[in-house]
Amino acid sequence: MNRVILIGNLTKDPELTTTNNGISLCKFTIAVQKRFAGQDGERDADFIPIIVWRGNADNCYKYLKKGNKVAVCGTLQTRSYDGQDGTRRYITEVVADEVEFLTTRQGDGDDGEKAKPMPAEKKNVVDKFEPIDDDNLPF
């Protein structure tokens, strides 16, 4: 089974390209904090490259930006290529089939900003409860 689920923050704005056949391809990298702190007391992060195809790629490019928190589900892929110096290089990346945007447009995600409280006149406040006749309930 090859299934990966990650939550992290984009390290830079996503990049969108298209194949020769016109298929959208979006690439970005997320920083995923490690579970435990190191000897210096700080939590390190792993930087994971993500690839998204087609409609999801268009949405990621349109709505994501550096710093946004995302949840990514996909498969792990390893590929290799020959570098300019002639050495064999390997890349491990996640091919995402689901990307959940966890930072909202208003900035009330986990990016350090707080959500603005709702004004009192817009809150649905119930002053008192009224009794309901059980004979009129449909169940």
Backbone hydrogen bonds in HBPLUS format (Angstrom, degrees):
<---DONOR---> <-ACCEPTOR-->    atom                        ^
c    i                          cat <-CA-CA->   ^        H-A-AA   ^      H-
h    n   atom  resd res      DA  || num        DHA   H-A  angle D-A-AA Bond
n    s   type  num  typ     dist DA aas  dist angle  dist       angle   num
A0004-VAL N   A0074-GLY O   2.78 MM  70  5.28 157.4  1.83 149.3 149.8     1
A0074-GLY N   A0004-VAL O   2.95 MM  70  5.28 153.3  2.02 147.7 153.9     2
A0006-LEU N   A0072-VAL O   2.88 MM  66  5.19 159.1  1.93 150.0 157.1     3
A0072-VAL N   A0006-LEU O   2.77 MM  66  5.19 161.5  1.81 152.3 158.6     4
A0008-GLY N   A0070-VAL O   3.03 MM  62  5.72 155.8  2.09 158.6 165.9     5
A0070-VAL N   A0008-GLY O   2.86 MM  62  5.72 161.8  1.89 169.2 174.2     6
A0009-ASN N   A0031-ALA O   3.15 MM  22  5.29 150.7  2.24 136.9 138.1     7
A0031-ALA N   A0009-ASN O   2.77 MM  22  5.29 157.8  1.81 147.0 150.7     8
A0010-LEU N   A0068-ASN O   2.93 MM  58  5.59 153.4  2.00 150.8 156.8     9
A0067-GLY N   A0010-LEU O   2.90 MM  57  4.96 160.9  1.93 126.6 133.0    10
A0011-THR N   A0029-THR O   2.94 MM  18  5.81 158.6  1.99 154.2 155.6    11
A0015-GLU N   A0027-LYS O   2.92 MM  12  5.29 167.0  1.93 154.9 159.1    12
A0027-LYS N   A0015-GLU O   2.87 MM  12  5.29 157.2  1.93 150.4 157.9    13
A0017-THR N   A0025-LEU O   2.83 MM   8  5.23 162.1  1.86 154.6 160.8    14
A0025-LEU N   A0017-THR O   2.78 MM   8  5.23 152.2  1.85 161.7 156.4    15
A0019-THR N   A0023-ILE O   2.89 MM   4  5.22 152.0  1.97 138.0 145.9    16
A0022-GLY N   A0019-THR O   2.94 MM   3  5.15 164.2  1.97 112.3 116.0    17
A0054-ARG N   A0024-SER O   2.89 MM  30  4.68 135.7  2.08 144.9 137.5    18
A0026-CYS N   A0052-VAL O   2.85 MM  26  5.13 170.4  1.86 155.3 158.6    19
A0052-VAL N   A0026-CYS O   2.88 MM  26  5.13 158.1  1.93 153.9 158.9    20
A0028-PHE N   A0050-ILE O   3.15 MM  22  5.37 157.8  2.20 143.4 148.7    21
A0050-ILE N   A0028-PHE O   2.69 MM  22  5.37 162.2  1.72 172.7 175.5    22
A0030-ILE N   A0048-ILE O   2.99 MM  18  5.39 161.3  2.03 145.3 146.4    23
A0048-ILE N   A0030-ILE O   2.88 MM  18  5.39 158.1  1.92 162.2 160.6    24
A0032-VAL N   A0046-ASP O   2.81 MM  14  5.23 167.6  1.82 158.8 162.1    25
A0046-ASP N   A0032-VAL O   2.85 MM  14  5.23 161.7  1.89 144.3 145.1    26
A0034-LYS N   A0044-ASP O   2.80 MM  10  5.67 173.4  1.80 154.1 152.8    27
A0038-GLY N   A0042-GLU O   2.86 MM   4  5.67 171.3  1.87 144.3 142.3    28
A0041-GLY N   A0038-GLY O   3.00 MM   3  5.31 161.8  2.03 111.9 117.0    29
A0094-VAL N   A0049-PRO O   2.98 MM  45  6.37 167.2  1.99 157.7 160.7    30
A0051-ILE N   A0094-VAL O   2.85 MM  43  6.18 154.2  1.92 165.3 167.7    31
A0096-ALA N   A0051-ILE O   2.81 MM  45  5.98 152.8  1.88 160.8 170.2    32
A0057-ALA N   A0053-TRP O   3.31 MM   4  4.90 145.1  2.44 104.9 108.2    33
A0057-ALA N   A0054-ARG O   2.98 MM   3  5.24 123.7  2.30 102.5 117.1    34
A0058-ASP N   A0054-ARG O   3.17 MM   4  6.63 152.1  2.25 150.1 157.8    35
A0059-ASN N   A0055-GLY O   3.04 MM   4  6.35 161.3  2.08 152.7 157.2    36
A0060-CYS N   A0056-ASN O   2.92 MM   4  6.10 159.7  1.96 148.5 154.1    37
A0061-TYR N   A0057-ALA O   2.99 MM   4  6.18 164.0  2.02 151.5 155.7    38
A0062-LYS N   A0058-ASP O   2.97 MM   4  6.10 151.9  2.05 143.8 152.0    39
A0063-TYR N   A0059-ASN O   2.93 MM   4  5.97 159.9  1.97 154.1 157.7    40
A0064-LEU N   A0060-CYS O   2.96 MM   4  5.35 153.7  2.03 141.5 146.0    41
A0068-ASN N   A0065-LYS O   3.09 MM   3  5.84 167.2  2.11 143.0 146.2    42
A0102-LEU N   A0069-LYS O   2.86 MM  33  5.21 149.8  1.95 145.8 149.1    43
A0071-ALA N   A0100-GLU O   2.93 MM  29  4.98 157.2  1.99 142.5 149.8    44
A0100-GLU N   A0071-ALA O   2.78 MM  29  4.98 167.7  1.80 153.1 157.1    45
A0073-CYS N   A0098-GLU O   2.97 MM  25  5.10 166.7  1.99 146.4 148.3    46
A0097-ASP N   A0073-CYS O   2.94 MM  24  6.15 156.2  1.99 146.8 153.3    47
A0098-GLU N   A0073-CYS O   3.15 MM  25  5.10 152.0  2.23 154.4 149.8    48
A0075-THR N   A0095-VAL O   3.03 MM  20  5.35 155.1  2.09 138.6 141.0    49
A0095-VAL N   A0075-THR O   2.85 MM  20  5.35 161.4  1.89 162.8 164.5    50
A0077-GLN N   A0093-GLU O   2.80 MM  16  5.39 161.6  1.83 169.1 171.3    51
A0093-GLU N   A0077-GLN O   2.87 MM  16  5.39 162.4  1.91 158.3 164.1    52
A0079-ARG N   A0091-ILE O   2.89 MM  12  5.39 156.9  1.94 152.2 159.8    53
A0091-ILE N   A0079-ARG O   2.79 MM  12  5.39 163.5  1.82 161.5 163.6    54
A0081-TYR N   A0089-ARG O   2.90 MM   8  5.37 148.9  2.00 145.8 154.7    55
A0089-ARG N   A0081-TYR O   2.74 MM   8  5.37 172.4  1.74 171.3 174.0    56
A0083-GLY N   A0087-THR O   2.78 MM   4  5.39 170.7  1.79 167.4 165.1    57
A0086-GLY N   A0083-GLY O   2.94 MM   3  5.21 160.7  1.98 112.6 116.4    58
A0107-GLY N   A0104-THR O   3.07 MM   3  5.44 159.3  2.12 110.4 116.9    59
A0122-LYS N   A0119-PRO O   3.03 MM   3  5.56 152.3  2.10 114.5 122.8    60
A0123-LYS N   A0120-ALA O   3.32 MM   3  5.39 150.6  2.41 101.6 109.8    61
A0136-ASN N   A0133-ASP O   3.18 MM   3  5.91 161.4  2.22 120.9 125.6    62
A0137-LEU N   A0134-ASP O   3.30 MM   3  5.50 168.2  2.32 108.8 112.3    63
